[in-house]
């Protein structure tokens, strides 16, 4: 019996739209072994910008509007990196991540 390759869904960007999609897919698809969902974002946190003015006015603490993405998503894979290139035809995305002093590039298919 051969292994089946899972269908891959790649979400580029963890802003309002990207994170909302990831959270919805987490509810519906992420536990399905035949689907692999990955979110790529430059930052490993989500900043709720509509409340930023309240932090500036000292009405709220910054920790109330910043949430770590990995804690928000249990089943969706998260990759911290910057998208360098998107090739739609070959279904390939090149991502750089800053693990050390120099960037590392990774091609995702």
C-alpha positions as CSV (number, residue, x, y, z in Angstrom):
1,X,0.0,0.0,0.0
2,X,1.6,3.3,-1.1
3,X,1.6,6.5,0.7
4,X,-0.7,9.2,-0.7
5,X,0.7,12.7,-1.1
6,X,-1.5,15.2,0.9
7,X,-3.1,18.1,-0.8
8,X,-1.2,21.2,0.2
9,X,-2.8,24.6,0.9
10,X,-0.3,27.4,1.3
11,X,-1.4,30.7,2.9
12,X,1.0,33.6,2.2
13,X,0.8,36.3,4.8
14,X,-0.5,36.3,8.3
15,X,-2.5,39.6,8.4
16,X,-6.3,39.7,8.9
17,X,-7.2,37.8,5.8
18,X,-4.4,35.1,6.0
19,X,-4.9,34.4,9.7
20,X,-8.7,34.3,9.3
21,X,-8.3,31.8,6.5
22,X,-5.9,29.7,8.5
23,X,-8.2,29.7,11.5
24,X,-11.2,28.7,9.4
25,X,-9.2,25.9,7.7
26,X,-8.0,24.8,11.1
27,X,-11.6,24.2,12.1
28,X,-12.5,22.4,8.9
29,X,-9.5,20.8,7.3
30,X,-6.3,20.9,9.3
31,X,-7.1,17.6,11.2
32,X,-7.7,15.8,7.9
33,X,-4.5,13.7,7.2
34,X,-5.1,14.1,3.4
35,X,-4.7,17.9,3.7
36,X,-1.6,19.9,4.7
37,X,-2.2,23.6,5.6
38,X,0.8,25.9,6.0
39,X,0.9,29.6,6.8
40,X,4.0,31.7,6.0
41,X,4.5,35.1,7.5
42,X,7.4,37.4,8.2
43,X,6.5,37.8,11.9
44,X,5.7,35.0,14.3
45,X,3.0,37.2,15.9
46,X,-0.3,38.8,14.9
47,X,-0.7,42.5,15.8
48,X,-4.3,43.7,16.1
49,X,-3.7,47.2,14.5
50,X,-7.1,48.7,15.1
51,X,-6.4,48.9,18.8
52,X,-2.8,50.3,18.4
53,X,-4.0,53.8,19.1
54,X,-5.2,52.7,22.5
55,X,-1.7,51.3,23.3
56,X,-0.2,54.7,22.2
57,X,-2.6,56.5,24.6
58,X,-1.7,54.1,27.4
59,X,-5.2,52.8,27.7
60,X,-4.1,49.2,26.8
61,X,-1.0,47.2,27.4
62,X,0.8,46.1,24.2
63,X,0.4,42.4,25.2
64,X,-3.3,42.6,24.8
65,X,-3.1,43.3,21.0
66,X,-0.1,41.0,20.1
67,X,-0.7,37.3,19.9
68,X,1.8,34.6,19.0
69,X,0.7,32.8,15.8
70,X,1.8,29.4,16.9
71,X,-0.5,29.6,19.9
72,X,-3.4,30.6,17.7
73,X,-3.0,27.7,15.3
74,X,-2.5,24.1,16.6
75,X,-2.9,22.1,13.4
76,X,-1.8,24.5,10.7
77,X,1.9,24.5,10.1
78,X,3.6,27.9,10.6
79,X,6.8,29.0,8.8
80,X,8.4,32.3,9.8
81,X,10.0,33.7,6.7
82,X,9.9,36.3,4.0
83,X,8.4,35.4,0.6
84,X,11.0,36.0,-2.1
85,X,9.4,34.5,-5.2
86,X,6.2,33.0,-6.4
87,X,6.0,30.8,-9.4
88,X,2.3,29.9,-10.0
89,X,3.0,27.7,-13.1
90,X,5.3,25.3,-11.2
91,X,3.5,25.8,-7.9
92,X,6.6,26.9,-6.2
93,X,7.3,29.5,-3.5
94,X,10.8,30.6,-2.4
95,X,11.0,31.7,1.2
96,X,13.9,33.1,3.1
97,X,14.2,32.7,6.9
98,X,16.6,34.3,9.2
99,X,17.7,31.5,11.5
100,X,21.3,32.7,11.6
101,X,23.2,35.8,10.6
102,X,22.6,35.0,6.9
103,X,19.3,34.3,5.2
104,X,18.4,30.7,4.3
105,X,16.3,30.1,1.2
106,X,13.7,27.3,0.9
107,X,11.6,26.4,-2.0
108,X,8.1,25.0,-1.2
109,X,6.1,23.0,-3.6
